[in-house]
Amino acid sequence: TSNFDEKSIRHNVPDRLVKAISFSKANDLMPKVRGREALLITADQVAYFGGEVLEKPANEEQARSFLRAYRD
């Protein structure tokens, strides 16, 4: 598991954001696999709605707010 702080990277273009986060996660994990035969795969996902990248909801109310916006 990576200890990389995803909130340290900000970008308003979704594909660039997930690529930057995934790359940073891989860099964080490299010392753990260095010197061993390994295949390291990292990934991330974001929600993009209404022209903006939505962060992971901070709480249940924010999650509900996101879902209501999708419905409307």
Disulfide bonds with the S-S distance in Angstrom:
none
